Amino acid sequence: MNPHNSTQLMPQSYFLADWTQAMLQIKRTKQPFFVPVSSRIEPLREQHQDETLAFLATRPEHTFVMTGWILDNGVVSDLNRGTFYGHRNGLGQLDGVALIGHVTLFETNNEVALAAFARLAQDCSSARVIMAGAEDLEGFLGHFKHGPEPRLRCREQLFQQRHEERLDQAVPELRLATPNNLELVVSVHAQMAFEESGINPLFEDPEGFYRRCARRIEQKRVWVLVENKQLIFKADIISDTPEVVYLEGVYVSPSKRGEGLGQRCVKQLTNELLKRTKSVCLLVNDENVAAQSCYRKAGYRLRDVYDTLYLNHNNKPTVQ
């Protein structure tokens, strides 16, 4: 299946549900109309933005990354590092949205749409990561038959905070990063990515990685604590919406761990973010017990379990 085809039809046996829904609507409205032969999948364009955001808004605490990137970059942008696709049922209604690319994300409760997204992803040469709720990913992989072999699968816990917490001791030096902090941010963020995925972005795509880090700083999405020219704490805002702010790349210097500094920085930053959003979320590796404890002490609660799948491309060695 070619991921760049604008329209791809599925076997007719898949669309009984669409026809049933159409017949019920005709009966209810008593207004005949043309019923499409089948559902379809298509690349989304800028004119679909409002419709796409409305669809994603039905589950904002699961779709915050796609929503945030559309709000930041638009539906069609190289900055998304992939293509947004929509799946429409036989009535032409959007019943699935996916970003297929470097990071593949999807949202649907329609098995036909899920299968279509999986087939697009398995034929996408730029796909490197698939991220979804643990149960959703299992369903997705059931249709991901001929794609690149997974080289690493990480179980992650989604933590959420909805309320400001009392801060006993402020961290006055915690602030937004400036361009002068770029080298510190790039170095730490690259090391964190390597430890998580087994691939160093400074080797894989140094120019692109620097550019993305610099843009995030320019957008005022990186918070840091710097002491004596050393990065002590860092957190990146990956998605910023009125419903959810999603944090990633939370770092505490090894020399400061165990002192409660990370907890205070996370709590202070979260309180600040909750002034403009309804909740703050972050993912933490299932095996990182220390980080989980830090977030719980900062008032976060476990909301869901996610799996992140790293794909094996270009004969890269498998990471254990």
Secondary structure, DSSP 8 states (H G I E B T S, - for coil): --TT-S-EE--GGGGHHHHHHHHHHHHHH-------SS-EEEE--GGGHHHHHHHHTTSTTTSHHHHHHHHHH-SS-GGGTEEEEEEE-TTS-EEEEEEEESEEEEEES-HHHHHHHHHHHHT-TT--EEEEEHHHHHHHHTT--SS--EEEEEEEEEEEE-S----SS--TT-EE--GGGHHHHHHHHHHHHHHHHS--HHHH-HHHHHHHHHHHHHTT-EEEEEETTEEEEEEEEEEE-SSEEEEEEEEE-GGGTTTTHHHHHHHHHHHHHTTTSSEEEEEEETT-HHHHHHHHHTT-EEEEEEEEEEE--TT-----
